[in-house]
Amino acid sequence: MTNAEADALDAPVDERRPPGEVLIVTGMSGAGRSTAGDALEDLGWYVVDNLPPQMLRPLLELTELAAGALPRVAVVVDVRGRDLFVALPEITRALRHGRPVRVMFLDASDEVLVRRFEAVRRPHPLQGDGTILDGIRMERDRLAAVRESADVIIDTSAFNIHQLATQVIDLFSAEGAARHSVTIMSFGFKYGMPPDADLVADMRFLPNPFWNDELRAFTGESDEVREFVLSQEGAMEFIDAYTAALQPVLAGYQRENKGHSVIAIGCTGGKHRSVAVARELAARLSSVPGVAVRVKHRDLGRE
C-alpha cells in the first residue's frame, strides 16, 4: 500500500469525498457478464468479479475512504455466490440510500444459453445432477426479483462478444470520453521496425535534414527542421491524404472496440523527418471524434 493510500484510509469521515458511481452487474449465467466486466474495465471502471452481496457494503465503504481514487466501481454478482446471492435485492435497496447505485441485468433466451454452455462444454452452476436447461430455469426463478428492479436490462441473445462490449461502452462511457487511444510513434528504420506498430509510414521520400549543415544538430521538434520538412514537395500532400485515410480506420477501430493502436512514422534515424511528420499528423488526428492522441519519439535520444 502506498503512503497516499494509507493516508486516504486514515482520513476522518468528514474528509471523505462524495461517493462515486456504483454499478452492480448481474444476470443469467452465459449471458455475457465477463464480457461486460471487461468492457467496463477498459473504460476505467474498477471491476470486482464474483463478490458475495454481503461484501458490497464493506467494499463501497472502502471506496469512500479512497479519496476519489475509485470514482467508478462495477461489481459482478451472480449465482456463483449460491445461498448468499438471495440477499442481493434487499442489500441493493439498502445501498441505494445515500449513493448512486445502478443494476445492469444481462439476459438471453433459454435456447441461446443452452447453446453457449454446450459450446464451451461447461455445466451450468445450478444444474447439479440435472440438465443445463434445469439449471437455467432454476437460475431464472432466483433472479426474477433482481431483474424486475434492474435499471438496465440487456438481452444478449443476438449479440456476439464484440457487439455486447459496444453496447456496454455506449451505455457507460463518460460523456466525451475517448473510445480509442492512438500513439503516433516516430522511429528510425536503422534501429528496426517497431514490433507493436499497427500501421507504418515511410518518410524517406523526403529530403533528409541531416545533410543540411545548419539543421543537422536540431531535431524534428524544432521549428527550423519542422518548417524545412513540411515545406518539401509531397510532404503536405502526404499528410493530407494519410489523415483522410486514417479517419475511417480509427472509426472502425472504435466500432470493433479496439482500444489502442500505434501508427509508426519512420525515417532513417528517427530524428528529423519522422519526428516532424508525427507531430503534424498527431495535431490533425486530435480532432477525430472519440480518439485520444499521444506522440512518442522512440529513437530521438539515440546517437
GIRAWO-V802599 format. One record per pair of residues at least 12 apart in sequence whose C-alpha atoms are under 10 Angstrom apart, sorted by the first residue. I is the first residue (numbers start at 1). J is the second residue. D is the distance in whole Angstrom. If there is no record, write none. Layout:
BEGIN
I,J,D  I,J,D
END
This chain:
BEGIN
4,66,9  4,67,9  5,65,9  5,66,7  5,67,8  5,69,9  6,65,10  6,66,9  7,65,9  7,66,9  7,67,9  8,62,10  8,63,10  8,64,9  8,65,6  8,66,5  8,67,6  8,68,9  8,69,9  9,62,8  9,63,9  9,64,9  9,65,5  9,66,6  9,67,8  10,65,8  10,66,10  11,65,7  11,66,9  11,67,9  12,65,9  13,64,9  13,65,8  15,64,10  15,65,9  15,67,8  16,63,9  16,64,6  16,65,6  16,66,8  16,67,6  16,68,8  17,63,9  17,64,6  17,65,8  17,66,8  17,67,6  17,68,6  17,69,10  17,71,10  18,64,7  18,65,10  18,67,9  18,68,8  18,71,9  18,98,10  18,99,9  19,60,8  19,61,9  19,63,8  19,64,6  19,65,9  19,66,10  19,67,10  19,68,8  19,70,9  19,71,7  19,72,9  19,98,8  19,99,6  19,100,8  19,101,10  20,60,9  20,63,8  20,64,8  20,68,8  20,69,10  20,70,7  20,71,5  20,72,6  20,73,8  20,99,7  20,100,7  20,101,9  21,45,9  21,60,10  21,70,9  21,71,6  21,72,5  21,73,6  21,74,8  21,99,8  21,100,6  21,101,6  21,102,8  22,45,9  22,46,10  22,60,8  22,63,10  22,70,10  22,71,8  22,72,6  22,73,5  22,74,6  22,75,8  22,95,10  22,96,10  22,99,8  22,100,6  22,101,5  22,102,6  22,103,9  23,40,10  23,45,9  23,47,9  23,72,8  23,73,6  23,74,5  23,75,6  23,76,9  23,100,9  23,101,6  23,102,5  23,103,6  23,104,7  23,151,10  23,172,10  24,47,10  24,48,10  24,53,10  24,56,9  24,73,9  24,74,6  24,75,5  24,76,6  24,77,7  24,78,10  24,88,10  24,92,9  24,101,7  24,102,6  24,103,5  24,104,6  24,105,8  24,150,9  24,151,10  25,37,8  25,47,10  25,48,10  25,49,9  25,50,10  25,74,7  25,75,6  25,76,5  25,77,6  25,78,8  25,102,9  25,103,6  25,104,5  25,105,6  25,106,8  25,150,10  25,152,10  26,50,10  26,75,8  26,76,6  26,77,5  26,78,5  26,79,9  26,88,10  26,103,7  26,104,6  26,105,5  26,106,6  26,107,9  26,143,9  26,146,8  26,147,9  26,150,9  26,153,10  27,76,9  27,77,8  27,78,7  27,79,9  27,103,10  27,104,8  27,105,5  27,106,4  27,107,6  27,108,9  27,139,9  27,140,9  27,143,7  27,144,10  27,146,8  27,147,7  27,150,10  27,153,9  27,154,9  27,155,10  28,78,8  28,79,8  28,105,8  28,106,6  28,107,5  28,108,7  28,109,10  28,110,10  28,113,8  28,136,8  28,137,10  28,139,7  28,140,7  28,142,10  28,143,8  28,147,10  29,78,8  29,79,8  29,80,9  29,106,9  29,107,8  29,108,9  29,113,8  29,116,10  29,117,9  29,124,7  29,125,8  29,126,10  29,135,10  29,136,8  29,139,8  29,140,10  30,106,9  30,107,8  30,108,8  30,112,9  30,113,6  30,114,9  30,115,9  30,116,6  30,117,7  30,120,10  30,124,9  30,136,10  30,156,9  31,105,9  31,106,6  31,107,5  31,108,6  31,109,9  31,112,9  31,113,7  31,116,9  31,154,9  31,155,8  31,156,6  31,157,8  31,159,10  31,161,10  31,164,10  32,105,10  32,106,7  32,107,8  32,108,9  32,154,10  32,155,10  32,156,7  32,157,10  32,159,9  32,160,9  32,161,7  32,164,8  32,165,9  33,49,9  33,76,7  33,77,9  33,78,9  33,104,10  33,105,9  33,106,7  33,107,9  33,164,10  34,49,8  34,76,8  34,161,10  35,160,10  35,161,6  35,162,9  35,164,7  35,165,6  35,168,9  36,74,10  36,76,9  36,104,10  36,106,9  36,161,9  36,164,7  36,165,6  36,166,9  36,167,9  36,168,6  36,169,9  37,49,8  37,74,8  37,75,8  37,76,7  37,165,9  37,168,9  38,165,8  38,168,10  39,161,10  39,162,10  39,164,9  39,165,5  39,166,8  39,167,9  39,168,7  39,169,6  39,172,9  39,173,10  39,257,9  39,259,10  40,72,10  40,73,9  40,74,7  40,165,8  40,168,7  40,169,7  40,171,10  40,172,7  40,173,8  41,72,10  41,73,9  41,74,8  42,165,10  42,169,9  42,173,10  42,179,9  42,257,10  42,259,8  43,72,10  43,168,10  43,169,7  43,172,8  43,173,6  43,174,8  43,177,9  43,178,9  43,179,8  43,259,9  44,70,9  44,71,9  44,72,8  44,73,9  44,173,9  44,174,10  45,70,8  45,71,8  45,72,5  45,73,6  45,74,6  45,75,10  45,172,9  45,173,9  46,69,10  46,70,7  46,71,8  46,72,6  46,73,5  46,74,6  46,75,8  47,72,9  47,73,6  47,74,5  47,75,6  47,76,8  48,73,8  48,74,6  48,75,5  48,76,6  48,77,9  49,74,9  49,75,6  49,76,5  49,77,7  49,78,9  50,75,8  50,76,5  50,77,5  50,78,7  50,79,9  50,80,7  50,81,7  51,75,7  51,76,6  51,77,6  51,78,8  51,80,9  51,81,7  51,84,10  51,85,9  52,75,10  52,76,9  52,77,6  52,78,8  52,79,9  52,80,9  52,81,6  52,82,9  52,83,10  52,84,6  52,85,7  52,86,10  52,87,9  52,88,9  53,75,9  53,76,10  53,77,7  53,78,9  53,81,8  53,84,7  53,85,6  53,86,9  53,87,7  53,88,5  53,89,9  53,90,10  53,91,7  53,92,8  54,84,7  54,85,9  54,87,8  54,88,8  54,91,7  55,91,10  56,75,8  56,77,9  56,88,9  56,91,8  56,92,9  56,95,9  57,91,8  57,92,9  57,94,9  57,95,7  59,73,9  59,75,10  60,73,8  60,95,9  60,99,10  73,101,10  74,101,10  74,102,9  74,103,10  74,104,10  75,103,10  76,103,10  76,104,10  78,139,10  78,143,9  79,125,8  79,126,8  79,139,7  79,142,8  79,143,9  80,125,7  80,126,8  82,125,9  82,126,8  85,142,9  85,143,9  86,142,7  86,143,9  86,145,10  86,146,9  88,143,10  88,145,9  88,146,8  89,143,9  89,145,7  89,146,6  89,147,9  89,148,10  89,149,8  89,150,10  90,146,10  92,146,9  92,149,10  93,149,9  101,151,9  102,149,10  102,150,7  102,151,6  102,152,8  103,146,9  103,147,9  103,149,8  103,150,5  103,151,5  103,152,6  103,153,9  104,146,10  104,147,9  104,149,10  104,150,6  104,151,6  104,152,5  104,153,6  104,154,8  104,168,10  105,143,9  105,146,8  105,147,6  105,148,9  105,149,9  105,150,6  105,151,8  105,152,6  105,153,5  105,154,6  105,155,9  106,147,9  106,150,10  106,152,8  106,153,6  106,154,5  106,155,6  106,156,7  106,157,10  106,164,10  107,140,9  107,147,9  107,153,7  107,154,6  107,155,5  107,156,6  107,157,8  108,154,8  108,155,5  108,156,5  108,157,5  108,158,8  108,159,9  109,136,10  109,155,8  109,156,8  109,157,6  109,158,9  110,132,10  110,133,7  110,136,7  110,137,8  110,140,9  110,157,9  111,133,9  111,136,10  111,157,9  112,156,9  112,157,6  112,158,9  113,132,9  113,133,9  113,136,8  113,156,10  113,157,8  114,131,10  114,132,6  114,133,7  114,135,10  114,136,8  115,132,10  117,132,8  117,133,10  118,132,9  123,135,9  124,136,7  124,139,9  125,139,9  126,138,7  126,139,7  127,139,9  152,171,9  154,167,9  154,168,9  162,255,9  162,256,7  162,257,7  162,258,10  163,255,9  163,256,8  163,257,9  165,255,10  165,256,9  165,257,7  166,179,10  166,254,9  166,255,7  166,256,8  166,257,7  169,257,9  176,289,9  176,290,7  176,291,10  177,289,10  177,290,7  177,291,9  177,292,9  178,254,9  178,259,9  178,288,10  178,289,8  178,290,4  178,291,5  178,292,6  178,293,9  179,250,10  179,251,9  179,253,9  179,254,6  179,255,9  179,257,8  179,258,9  179,259,7  179,260,9  179,289,9  179,290,5  179,291,6  179,292,8  180,250,8  180,251,9  180,253,7  180,254,6  180,255,10  180,257,8  180,258,7  180,259,5  180,260,6  180,261,8  180,289,9  180,290,6  180,291,5  180,292,6  180,293,9  181,250,9  181,253,10  181,254,9  181,258,9  181,259,6  181,260,5  181,261,7  181,262,9  181,290,9  181,291,6  181,292,5  181,293,6  181,294,8  182,250,9  182,259,8  182,260,6  182,261,5  182,262,6  182,263,7  182,282,9  182,285,9  182,286,10  182,291,7  182,292,6  182,293,5  182,294,6  182,295,9  183,197,9  183,260,8  183,261,6  183,262,5  183,263,6  183,264,8  183,278,10  183,282,8  183,292,9  183,293,6  183,294,5  183,295,6  183,296,7  184,197,10  184,199,10  184,200,10  184,261,9  184,262,6  184,263,5  184,264,6  184,265,7  184,275,10  184,277,10  184,278,6  184,279,8  184,280,10  184,281,8  184,282,6  184,285,10  184,293,7  184,294,6  184,295,5  184,296,6  184,297,8  185,197,8  185,200,9  185,262,7  185,263,6  185,264,5  185,265,6  185,266,8  185,270,10  185,274,8  185,275,8  185,278,7  185,279,9  185,282,10  185,294,9  185,295,6  185,296,5  185,297,6  185,298,7  185,299,9  186,200,10  186,201,10  186,203,10  186,220,10  186,263,9  186,264,6  186,265,5  186,266,6  186,267,8  186,269,10  186,270,6  186,271,8  186,272,9  186,273,9  186,274,5  186,275,5  186,276,9  186,277,8  186,278,6  186,279,9  186,295,8  186,296,6  186,297,5  186,298,6  186,299,7  186,300,8  187,200,10  187,202,10  187,264,7  187,265,6  187,266,5  187,267,7  187,268,8  187,269,7  187,270,4  187,271,8  187,272,10  187,273,10  187,274,7  187,275,8  187,278,10  187,296,9  187,297,6  187,298,5  187,299,5  187,300,8  188,202,10  188,203,10  188,264,10  188,265,9  188,266,5  188,267,5  188,268,5  188,269,4  188,270,4  188,271,7  188,272,10  188,273,10  188,274,8  188,275,10  188,297,10  188,298,8  188,299,6  188,300,9  188,302,10  189,202,9  189,204,9  189,265,10  189,266,6  189,267,6  189,268,5  189,269,6  189,270,7  189,299,10  190,266,10  190,267,9  190,268,6  190,269,6  190,270,8  190,299,10  191,268,9  191,269,7  191,270,9  191,298,10  191,299,8  191,302,9  192,266,10  192,268,10  192,269,10  193,264,9  193,265,10  193,266,8  194,262,9  194,263,10  194,264,7  194,265,10  194,266,9  194,298,9  195,262,10  195,264,10  196,261,9  196,262,7  196,263,9  196,264,9  197,261,7  197,262,5  197,263,6  197,264,6  197,265,10  198,260,10  198,261,6  198,262,5  198,263,6  198,264,8  199,246,10  199,261,8  199,262,7  199,263,5  199,264,6  199,265,9  200,262,9  200,263,6  200,264,5  200,265,6  200,266,7  201,238,10  201,242,9  201,263,8  201,264,6  201,265,5  201,266,6  201,267,9  201,274,9  201,278,10  202,264,9  202,265,6  202,266,5  202,267,6  202,268,9  202,273,10  202,274,8  203,229,10  203,235,9  203,238,9  203,265,7  203,266,6  203,267,5  203,268,8  203,270,10  203,272,10  203,273,6  203,274,6  203,275,10  203,277,8  203,278,10  204,265,10  204,266,8  204,267,5  204,268,7  204,273,8  204,274,9  205,232,10  205,233,10  205,234,9  205,235,9  205,267,9  205,273,10  206,229,7  206,230,9  206,231,10  206,232,7  206,233,8  206,234,8  206,235,7  206,267,9  206,273,7  206,274,10  207,228,9  207,229,8  207,232,7  207,233,9  207,273,8  208,225,10  208,228,10  208,229,8  208,267,9  208,268,9  208,269,10  208,271,10  208,272,7  208,273,7  209,224,10  209,225,7  209,226,10  209,228,8  209,229,8  209,271,9  209,272,7  209,273,8  210,225,10  210,268,10  210,269,9  210,271,9  210,272,7  210,273,9  212,225,10  215,228,9  215,272,9  216,271,9  216,272,9  217,271,10  217,272,10  218,271,8  218,272,8  219,270,9  219,271,5  219,272,5  219,273,8  219,274,10  219,275,7  219,276,8  219,300,8  219,301,10  220,270,9  220,271,6  220,272,4  220,273,6  220,274,7  220,275,5  220,276,4  220,277,8  220,278,9  220,279,8  220,297,10  220,300,9  221,271,9  221,272,8  221,273,10  221,275,7  221,276,6  221,277,10  221,278,10  221,279,8  221,297,10  221,300,10  222,272,9  222,275,10  222,276,8  223,276,9  225,271,10  225,272,7  225,273,8  225,275,9  225,276,7  226,272,8  226,273,8  226,274,10  226,275,8  226,276,5  226,277,8  226,279,9  226,280,9  227,276,9  228,272,10  228,273,9  228,276,9  229,272,8  229,273,6  229,274,9  229,275,10  229,276,7  229,277,8  230,273,9  230,276,8  230,277,7  230,280,9  235,273,10  235,277,8  236,277,9  236,280,9  238,277,10  239,277,8  239,278,9  239,280,8  239,281,7  239,284,9  240,281,9  240,284,9  242,281,8  243,280,10  243,281,7  243,282,9  243,284,7  243,285,7  243,288,10  244,284,10  244,285,9  246,263,10  246,285,8  246,288,10  247,285,8  247,288,7  247,289,9  247,291,10  248,288,10  250,285,9  250,288,8  250,289,9  250,290,9  250,291,8  251,288,9  251,289,8  251,290,8  251,291,9  253,291,10  254,290,8  254,291,8  259,291,10  260,291,9  260,292,9  260,293,10  261,293,10  262,294,10  262,295,10  262,296,10  263,278,9  263,281,10  263,282,10  263,295,10  264,278,8  264,296,9  264,297,10  264,298,10  265,277,7  265,278,6  265,279,10  265,281,9  265,297,9  266,278,9  266,299,10  269,299,7  269,300,8  269,302,8  269,303,9  270,297,8  270,298,7  270,299,5  270,300,6  270,301,9  270,302,9  271,297,8  271,298,9  271,299,7  271,300,5  271,301,8  271,302,8  271,303,10  272,300,9  274,297,9  274,300,10  275,295,9  275,296,9  275,297,7  275,298,9  275,299,9  275,300,8  278,295,7  278,296,9  278,297,8  279,294,9  279,295,7  279,296,9  279,297,10  281,293,10  281,295,10  282,294,7  282,295,7  283,295,10
END
